[in-house]
Amino acid sequence: MKQNLTFIENAAGRMVPTEVNGVKAVPFKGYNKHKPTGYKAQQPIRSCGDYPADGNKRVPNLKEALIKAGLKDGMTLSSHHHFRNGDLIMNQVFDIAAELGIKDLVWFPSAAFPCHEPIIKHLDNGVIHHIEGSLNGPLGDYASEGKMKGLAVLRSHGGRWQAVQDGEIHIDIAIIAAPTADAFGNATGDRGPSACGLLGFGLVDSLYADKSIIVTDNLVPFPCIPWQIMGQNIDYVVELDKVGLPERIVSGTTNITKSPDRLYIAELTARFVRDTGILRDGFSFQAGAGGTALSFAIFLKEMMIEKKIKARFIRGGSTKYLVEMLEEGLTDYILDGQTFDLDGVRSMRENEGHQDTSPFTSYNWHGKGNFASMLDVVVLGATEVDVNFNANVVTHSDGRMLHGIGGWQNCLTSKCTILPIPAFRDRIPIIVDRVTTLVGPGELIDVIITERGIAINPLRQDLINLAKDTDLPIKTIHKLKAEIDELIGGPPEKPTFTDEAIGVVKWVDGTVIDTIFRVKK
Amino acid sequence: MKQNLTFIENAAGRMVPTEVNGVKAVPFKGYNKHKPTGYKAQQPIRSCGDYPADGNKRVPNLKEALIKAGLKDGMTLSSHHHFRNGDLIMNQVFDIAAELGIKDLVWFPSAAFPCHEPIIKHLDNGVIHHIEGSLNGPLGDYASEGKMKGLAVLRSHGGRWQAVQDGEIHIDIAIIAAPTADAFGNATGDRGPSACGLLGFGLVDSLYADKSIIVTDNLVPFPCIPWQIMGQNIDYVVELDKVGLPERIVSGTTNITKSPDRLYIAELTARFVRDTGILRDGFSFQAGAGGTALSFAIFLKEMMIEKKIKARFIRGGSTKYLVEMLEEGLTDYILDGQTFDLDGVRSMRENEGHQDTSPFTSYNWHGKGNFASMLDVVVLGATEVDVNFNANVVTHSDGRMLHGIGGWQNCLTSKCTILPIPAFRDRIPIIVDRVTTLVGPGELIDVIITERGIAINPLRQDLINLAKDTDLPIKTIHKLKAEIDELIGGPPEKPTFTDEAIGVVKWVDGTVIDTIFRVKK
């Protein structure tokens, strides 16, 4: 094992390392079993006397900003992913680090995208030691093959806030791309030529990093309003020609599905919500940005119109579909963590009912409550579920680490969590005996909806009762699995794994819920 | 001396205690001489598992909320003053504490008002040990007479944030009156039957208190938007019939002056700003809520219209006069810390250009910059100034402690700080050899404007040059003082003081700039 790790079994029966990238790790203890006792990360007291009195924090370029921020070997650099696959900053940052001869950096993004493929050379050449954050595309591939020096640490959006807040990870320098900002460092994502909506994923970075750099291509006279990021938390401001490509915010995951099976699953999901009585005036829901989830929202919308029902709030990731619901008066509010298209960006800028949020408000488990548990229903994806309703969202059934967690784990605390998933992907059944990687504990997952039927978690007798007198195709999960396996001719061959850990999955409370091992070739 | 204090001389030549209410005190070292080295106050890590999953944090009444919050002897309870003289909560809180037999509380309000006179009985009966905060009216009188057990600790708005942030004072329970809130604890001041504008003075309390209680008379379904206070920082929510009397927000200090002398001073001040070239497109200003400052704003407005000048921002305390300027397009923004009348409240609710702020954004000296130093000109009051431009704002020339500091100290870092003050009050000259209480160091005070002439601080040769070719009545401060003294027949008799300290004045960095001693009867 490349890191000489010691493994112990956690409460979910998964082998997890006792140490992750040199930091002592706590094994998962079960949902709501780990009670934090310590204090939040300490932040040094600053003095206005050390900052320009006229509020002008501009430095000529990114390189000077990084030098002024004290960039040196071994530091942790962070960034947000509101530009998704359109980020133009972080490749430059690591090129500059390479030019300056810096080594062993940790990159702590809120997510990485295929556009970050050039960073692989900096993993190879030692500028970056490892990445702590959601990896997908080429970087996920790279780590899956065991090429990264450190462990990939997969955290939910709420888990990322928790990890910084609780001092599990210390950010030395935060680099915050901002579509509009002033020279003092106030910044917003909702306007400017590169508008990307909001900057909520960079908020914790601005609060806890030793040094924070705003990078913008639209500098406005003070004050930049709204100030989604506050200048009082910022050290330096850099102007660049272009910080991001907003047209690349729209990724492949944010189109509605055209597959007849998936449309049927989406419709079944909407019917489940309607027929069990979850759909009522003043209700709330969240649906991810995957094609099935989007289609669910469209079916649900028709039902809301038919039954003259208005939601109190919808949680985004916002898309044009949610924006239409807001504009048509079908919801009072969108509480939005991430705009997934340019309609979302426009609406957030123009509509007071479209409220930007952050992982602090929405997802952080180590706060005095959060929004996720207040939702009446949440509709999420998964790569696998098992007969105990445990689910996987980060590895494919071939064992490769190819997806980030996003807000997925955080959303599981909703009043009703539904996973609408196809019975098969590439002729591989999705319901398995044991998920390859445990990301969400089964006790929090209430309903599995496939084109072959609906399974309700036996822990939710209330939902089972509500569904009893409907025409919904309710089955036990075992029956559902057996039917699917029979169609395919038995469960598929499982991948075999080496004993080399390539990453860990953190639970929302900072404990380690599972390990991702390298697949045997 | 009732507290057995040891005094040392600080850098301003003032005798200050080495300890304040049992906490070691740092003597004032001069402007921007004290560099903080430590960390911000530690906040315990919470878990959502300890808060209601449905977000309903309501408890039946204030008494139960205080009991649940663990109210006990010696605790520090805090509150904000956005209702100014219309607060209806804190008298109830201390009555409940008395009923529960609690003793030795510290009350840490952002300011106290005459409506809090009933609290005197709880100072007498030992329920409250002392008040740390601006005292005026009956409470100021009470403390001035040496009746309070602890020292009054006078802090600026920014100093209050700094003290909490830096851990100089720990809030056990924050009681936050909110005109609108939801059951999760999200709260806003800008709407509801008791709308008071914003809740910025309660923000630091919500962030750092062990337990925070929202008290509201307008509970709305989740989400309450805007969330000036975030539910993620709140423990309990209490509904009451009425939390405050917004009509009492308008206090005596927020009317324009009718005195011909003061109108002349206000006009001179506006002329100074115009004729020295400070008045230019895109400029910014802040004027307090006193009669002269308001009249200054009205004169300035006429000059802006005449010269076709638009401000980029005006800092409030907002009044109908500032709101008119925003609505008439004379400024892009009002950055507002406190609404002083109901036009201010309405405008903040309705106008995107009317932005709520907090002492964190505006005043906190221990941050990465703040707004105060970015202002082109600030117009403030004073009870006394001396020939070195040192000024007093908390004691009258009779030595009695009767005013709070407000944002006054924080504003002194502006690019040009002007004190327009009458030459006399009750036949007592305002320019003295040595201010009774030092609240603002002379090096930060640039211009004194009286009806007998204008004195510019010799440190500001740039302003002296700019004023040279104007028809403004510029004089040295010594000449101005001599003229005033001659009119009155010499300087007045000074009050004599006992050696009993009744309070201290903190500078914006947490050091002690002066002591208030009890006046000899």
Contacts between the chains, C-beta under 8 A, distances in Angstrom:
chain1	res1	chain2	res2	distance
A	32	B	47	7.6
A	32	B	49	3.9
A	35	B	47	5.9
A	35	B	49	7.3
A	35	B	50	7.9
A	36	B	45	4.0
A	36	B	46	7.5
A	36	B	47	5.7
A	37	B	45	7.5
A	38	B	44	7.6
A	38	B	45	5.7
A	39	B	42	4.0
A	39	B	43	6.4
A	39	B	44	5.7
A	39	B	45	6.4
A	40	B	42	6.8
A	40	B	43	4.7
A	40	B	44	7.5
A	40	B	45	5.8
A	42	B	39	4.0
A	42	B	40	6.8
A	42	B	42	6.6
A	43	B	39	6.4
A	43	B	40	4.7
A	44	B	38	7.6
A	44	B	39	5.7
A	44	B	40	7.5
A	45	B	36	4.0
A	45	B	37	7.5
A	45	B	38	5.7
A	45	B	39	6.5
A	45	B	40	5.7
A	45	B	165	7.4
A	45	B	166	5.6
A	45	B	366	5.0
A	46	B	36	7.4
A	46	B	366	5.9
A	46	B	367	5.8
A	46	B	368	5.3
A	47	B	32	7.6
A	47	B	35	5.9
A	47	B	36	5.7
A	47	B	365	6.6
A	47	B	366	5.9
A	47	B	509	7.2
A	48	B	364	7.9
A	48	B	365	5.1
A	48	B	366	7.4
A	48	B	367	6.3
A	48	B	368	7.7
A	48	B	369	5.5
A	48	B	370	5.7
A	48	B	373	6.7
A	48	B	413	7.4
A	49	B	32	3.9
A	49	B	35	7.3
A	49	B	365	7.8
A	50	B	35	7.9
A	51	B	368	5.4
A	51	B	369	4.0
A	52	B	369	7.1
A	53	B	373	4.2
A	53	B	374	7.6
A	53	B	413	6.6
A	54	B	373	7.2
A	54	B	374	6.2
A	54	B	415	7.7
A	55	B	369	5.9
A	55	B	371	7.7
A	55	B	373	7.1
A	55	B	374	4.2
A	57	B	369	7.3
A	165	B	45	7.3
A	166	B	45	5.6
A	184	B	369	6.3
A	184	B	374	7.1
A	185	B	368	7.5
A	185	B	369	7.9
A	221	B	282	6.5
A	221	B	312	5.7
A	222	B	312	7.1
A	222	B	313	7.5
A	222	B	374	6.4
A	223	B	312	7.8
A	223	B	313	6.0
A	223	B	333	6.0
A	223	B	335	6.3
A	223	B	355	7.2
A	223	B	371	7.9
A	225	B	333	6.5
A	225	B	352	7.6
A	225	B	353	7.9
A	225	B	355	5.5
A	227	B	361	7.8
A	230	B	360	7.7
A	230	B	361	6.3
A	231	B	368	7.4
A	231	B	369	6.5
A	232	B	360	6.1
A	232	B	361	5.9
A	232	B	364	7.2
A	232	B	367	4.4
A	232	B	368	5.5
A	232	B	369	6.2
A	232	B	370	6.4
A	233	B	367	7.9
A	233	B	368	6.2
A	234	B	368	6.2
A	235	B	368	6.1
A	282	B	221	6.5
A	312	B	221	5.7
A	312	B	222	7.1
A	312	B	223	7.8
A	313	B	222	7.5
A	313	B	223	6.0
A	333	B	223	6.0
A	333	B	225	6.4
A	335	B	223	6.4
A	352	B	225	7.6
A	353	B	225	7.8
A	355	B	223	7.2
A	355	B	225	5.5
A	360	B	230	7.6
A	360	B	232	6.0
A	361	B	227	7.8
A	361	B	230	6.3
A	361	B	232	5.9
A	364	B	48	7.9
A	364	B	232	7.2
A	365	B	47	6.6
A	365	B	48	5.1
A	365	B	49	7.8
A	366	B	45	5.0
A	366	B	46	5.9
A	366	B	47	5.9
A	366	B	48	7.4
A	367	B	46	5.7
A	367	B	48	6.3
A	367	B	232	4.4
A	367	B	233	7.8
A	368	B	46	5.2
A	368	B	48	7.7
A	368	B	51	5.4
A	368	B	185	7.5
A	368	B	231	7.4
A	368	B	232	5.5
A	368	B	233	6.1
A	368	B	234	6.2
A	368	B	235	6.1
A	369	B	48	5.5
A	369	B	51	4.0
A	369	B	52	7.1
A	369	B	55	5.9
A	369	B	57	7.3
A	369	B	184	6.3
A	369	B	185	7.8
A	369	B	231	6.4
A	369	B	232	6.2
A	370	B	48	5.7
A	370	B	232	6.4
A	371	B	55	7.8
A	371	B	223	7.9
A	373	B	48	6.7
A	373	B	53	4.1
A	373	B	54	7.2
A	373	B	55	7.1
A	374	B	53	7.6
A	374	B	54	6.2
A	374	B	55	4.2
A	374	B	184	7.1
A	374	B	222	6.4
A	413	B	48	7.5
A	413	B	53	6.6
A	415	B	54	7.7
A	509	B	47	7.2
